Amino acid sequence: MTNKGLTDITGLRVGHWTNKEAGTGCTVVLCPPDGAVCGVDVRGGAPGTRETDLLRPECSVEKVHAIMLAGGSAFGLAAADGAMRWLEEQGRGYDVGVAKVPIVPAAILFDLPLITAKIRPDAAAGYAACQAASDAAVANGTVGAGTGATIGKVLGPKQACKGGIGSASKFIANGIIVSALVAVNAFGAVIDPKSGEIIAGPRKPIGKGFIDPVEAAQGFIGQTIARAREAWSERANTTLAVVASNVALNKAQCTKVAQMAHDGLARTIRPIHTQFDGDVVFALSHGDKKADVSLIGALAADVLAEAVLNAVRAATSLGGVPAVRGWG
């Protein structure tokens, strides 16, 4: 069976808008016309999000109609406006009587320094991503929200390497599918959890290979707190993900899956969830399969870890930042 990534969940469609000249982009996950149940877990200390409060289990709206991931820092949240316009044109949204209001949670990552800070995903970009969405295999690498993503900035941008979009899915018994999509924009290193090897991260100043970012960051200890904070924050990062399954879950259960899926980031990215990250995981449910929510959460962590590795391995060089493919 062919692994298409997130779109292996029937009804989900993924579209990218990519601007390589500006080093930025956005990625939309379109849900079925009647929406999909959604939960979220925000772990980073500096998130840029929209409509995530609505996803709290005690809030009234159960389903979303799309999720938007974008570069451009907080400016990129405007891409969700384009998704709302596209969805409204399709007659999709939460029916409030006088209109149908599309529910489009969004999250952004920081890619402004790669090429230019003057061009960011906007409403037109979000609309274009929706127009491009399909249920085909998800394009991985330097596309969409991963266009300007970088990895390993603890030594500064000159020693970084390229991040990007990755996707993966897992088929288990009784037709159950768990899948993931991730935009990897990491301050530190990406590690293969099976071998413990750093496969992308801060590049050594001389020769091939990478250094451990946490060990490198310990050099900040002898500096003032203000300088140490500056050294970390000026190389800010954020990893954004969507996990999904065809198991019928309510919003509280989706929230639990999103929480557990963060373990996949912790296994593959070191460090993660720092004070300067905006790390966010959304979890979608669309289907009628039955399975224990804890099992789905555990599998979501596994498949998200795989998606992180796929992102790094599929990335291509951009803006003077080399990809690990063909470098290390």
C-alpha positions in Angstrom: 0.0 0.0 0.0 1.4 3.4 -1.0 2.1 5.8 1.9 0.8 9.2 0.9 1.3 10.8 4.3 -1.5 12.8 6.0 -3.8 12.4 3.0 -4.1 8.6 3.6 -6.9 9.7 5.9 -9.9 9.8 3.6 -11.4 13.3 3.3 -8.2 15.2 4.1 -6.5 17.3 1.4 -3.2 19.1 1.6 -2.1 22.2 -0.4 1.1 24.2 -0.5 1.8 27.7 -1.5 5.6 28.2 -2.0 7.6 31.3 -2.7 11.3 30.2 -3.0 12.4 33.6 -4.1 11.3 35.1 -0.8 12.0 31.9 1.3 8.5 31.4 2.7 5.2 29.7 2.2 2.2 28.1 3.8 0.4 24.8 3.9 -3.3 24.1 4.4 -5.0 20.9 5.6 -8.5 20.9 4.2 -11.0 18.9 6.1 -14.1 17.2 4.6 -17.1 19.5 3.8 -18.7 18.8 7.2 -15.4 19.3 9.1 -13.3 17.1 11.3 -13.0 16.9 15.1 -9.9 18.7 16.3 -7.8 19.2 19.4 -4.5 21.0 19.9 -1.6 21.1 22.3 0.7 24.2 22.4 4.0 23.5 24.0 6.4 26.2 22.8 6.9 29.3 25.0 6.5 31.8 22.1 3.6 30.5 20.0 1.9 32.4 17.1 -1.6 31.0 16.8 -5.2 31.7 15.8 -8.4 30.0 17.0 -6.6 27.6 19.3 -8.7 28.6 22.4 -11.8 27.5 20.5 -10.3 24.0 20.4 -10.2 23.6 24.2 -12.4 20.6 25.2 -14.9 22.8 27.2 -15.5 25.1 24.2 -18.6 24.7 22.0 -17.3 24.2 18.5 -16.4 20.6 17.9 -15.2 20.6 14.3 -12.8 22.6 12.1 -12.9 23.1 8.3 -9.2 23.6 7.7 -5.8 24.1 9.5 -3.3 26.6 8.2 0.4 26.4 8.9 2.5 29.3 7.6 5.9 31.0 7.6 6.2 34.7 8.0 6.0 34.9 11.8 2.9 36.6 13.1 2.3 38.2 9.7 1.7 34.7 8.3 -1.5 34.3 10.3 -3.2 36.3 7.5 -3.0 33.2 5.3 -6.0 31.8 7.3 -8.1 34.7 6.0 -7.6 33.3 2.4 -8.6 29.8 3.6 -11.8 31.3 5.1 -12.7 33.0 1.9 -12.1 29.9 -0.1 -14.2 27.8 2.3 -17.0 30.3 2.4 -17.1 30.2 -1.4 -17.5 26.4 -1.1 -20.4 26.8 1.3 -18.4 25.3 4.2 -18.5 26.5 7.8 -20.1 26.6 11.2 -23.8 27.5 10.6 -24.8 30.5 12.6 -28.0 31.1 10.8 -27.1 34.2 8.8 -23.9 32.8 7.5 -21.6 29.8 7.6 -18.4 30.7 9.4 -15.4 28.6 8.4 -13.3 27.5 11.4 -9.6 27.7 10.5 -7.1 27.3 13.3 -3.6 28.5 12.3 -0.1 28.5 13.6 3.1 30.1 12.3 6.8 29.7 12.3 9.7 32.2 12.1 11.4 32.2 8.7 11.9 35.9 8.2 15.7 35.9 8.2 16.3 33.4 5.4 15.9 35.6 2.4 13.6 38.6 3.0 11.4 39.7 5.9 9.3 41.9 3.5 7.3 39.1 1.8 5.2 36.9 4.0 2.2 34.5 3.4 -1.0 36.6 3.1 -4.6 35.9 2.4 -3.9 35.4 -1.3 -1.3 32.8 -0.4 -3.7 31.0 1.8 -6.4 31.0 -0.9 -3.9 29.7 -3.4 -2.9 26.9 -1.1 -6.6 25.8 -0.8 -6.9 25.9 -4.6 -3.8 23.6 -4.9 -5.0 21.2 -2.2 -5.5 17.5 -3.2 -5.6 14.0 -1.7 -2.4 13.1 -3.6 0.7 12.1 -1.8 1.9 15.1 0.3 4.9 16.9 -1.2 7.8 16.9 1.3 10.9 19.1 1.6 11.3 22.8 0.8 7.7 23.5 0.1 4.8 25.3 1.7 5.2 26.2 5.4 8.6 24.5 5.3 10.1 26.6 2.5 12.0 28.9 4.8 12.5 26.4 7.7 16.0 25.9 9.0 17.6 23.6 11.5 20.5 23.9 13.9 20.8 27.7 14.6 22.6 27.5 18.0 25.8 28.6 16.3 24.0 31.2 14.1 22.5 31.0 10.7 25.8 30.4 8.9 26.1 27.0 10.5 22.4 26.0 10.0 21.0 23.5 7.6 17.7 23.2 5.8 14.4 22.1 7.4 11.1 21.6 5.6 7.8 19.7 5.4 7.5 16.0 6.1 4.6 13.6 6.2 4.1 10.0 7.1 1.4 7.5 7.9 0.9 4.1 9.5 -1.6 1.4 8.7 -2.6 -1.0 11.5 -5.3 -3.6 12.1 -8.9 -3.3 11.2 -8.3 -0.5 8.6 -7.1 2.0 11.2 -4.7 4.7 9.9 -2.7 7.3 11.8 -0.8 10.0 9.9 1.2 13.2 10.4 2.4 16.3 8.7 5.1 18.5 10.1 7.0 21.7 9.3 10.4 21.4 10.9 12.1 24.7 11.8 14.3 23.7 14.7 16.8 25.7 16.8 18.7 22.5 17.6 19.3 19.2 16.0 17.2 16.5 14.4 18.1 13.0 15.8 17.2 9.6 14.4 15.7 7.9 17.5 16.6 4.5 16.4 20.4 5.2 16.1 20.7 8.2 18.3 22.6 9.9 15.4 22.3 13.6 14.6 21.1 13.7 11.0 20.7 17.5 10.8 21.8 20.3 13.1 24.4 22.9 13.7 27.2 22.1 11.2 30.7 21.9 12.4 32.7 25.1 11.4 35.3 22.9 9.8 34.7 19.6 8.0 31.6 17.5 7.8 29.2 16.5 10.6 27.2 18.2 13.3 27.6 19.2 16.9 25.2 18.6 19.8 23.2 21.9 20.2 22.7 21.5 24.0 26.4 21.1 24.6 27.1 24.1 22.4 24.5 26.2 24.2 26.2 25.6 27.5 28.8 28.1 26.3 26.2 30.8 27.0 26.3 29.9 30.8 29.3 32.2 31.4 27.5 35.1 29.8 24.9 37.4 31.3 21.4 36.2 31.4 20.4 38.9 28.9 23.0 37.8 26.4 22.2 34.2 26.8 18.5 34.9 26.1 19.5 37.0 23.1 21.7 34.2 21.7 18.7 31.8 21.9 15.9 34.1 20.9 17.6 35.6 17.8 17.7 32.1 16.3 14.1 31.4 17.2 12.4 28.4 15.9 9.1 26.6 15.8 7.9 23.1 14.7 4.3 22.8 13.6 2.4 19.5 13.1 -0.9 18.0 12.3 -1.6 14.4 13.2 -4.8 12.6 12.1 -6.6 9.3 12.4 -9.7 7.7 11.0 -10.8 6.7 14.5 -13.9 8.4 15.9 -12.7 10.6 18.7 -14.3 13.6 20.5 -12.5 16.9 21.1 -11.1 15.9 24.5 -9.7 12.7 23.0 -8.2 14.6 20.1 -6.5 16.9 22.6 -5.0 13.9 24.4 -3.7 12.6 21.1 -2.1 16.0 20.3 -0.5 15.9 23.8 1.0 12.5 23.3 2.1 13.2 19.7 4.5 15.9 21.1 6.6 12.9 22.2 7.4 12.3 18.6 9.0 15.8 18.5 10.9 15.2 21.7 12.4 12.0 20.4 13.7 13.7 17.2 14.4 17.3 18.0 16.9 18.5 20.7 16.1 20.8 22.3 12.4 21.2 21.8 9.7 23.3 23.6 12.1 26.1 24.7 11.0 29.5 25.8 11.5 30.8 22.3 9.7 28.0 20.4 6.1 28.2 19.2 5.7 24.4 18.9 2.1 23.3 18.2 0.5 20.0 17.4 -3.1 19.8 16.1 -4.9 16.4 16.1 -7.8 15.6 13.7 -10.3 12.8 13.8 -12.4 11.8 10.8 -13.8 8.3 10.5 -15.8 5.7 12.3 -13.1 3.2 13.3 -12.8 2.3 17.0 -9.6 2.1 19.1 -8.3 3.1 22.5 -7.3 6.8 22.5 -4.0 6.0 24.3 -3.0 3.7 21.5 -3.8 6.3 18.9 -1.7 8.9 20.8 1.2 6.5 21.0 1.0 5.8 17.3 0.7 9.5 16.5 4.0 10.1 18.3 5.6 7.4 16.3 4.4 8.6 12.9 5.2 12.3 13.8 8.8 11.3 14.6 8.9 9.6 11.1 7.5 12.7 9.5 10.3 14.8 11.1 13.0 12.6 9.6 11.2 12.7 6.2 11.2 16.5 6.3 15.0 16.7 6.8 15.8 14.1 4.2 13.6 15.6 1.6 14.7 19.2 2.1 16.7 21.0 -0.6 19.1 23.9 -0.2 17.8 27.5 -0.2 19.0 31.0 0.6 22.5 29.8 1.1 21.5 27.2 3.7 22.5 23.7 2.6 20.3 20.7 2.9 21.8 17.5 4.5 21.0 15.6 1.3 24.2 15.6 -0.6 26.1 17.5 2.2 26.7 15.3 5.3 
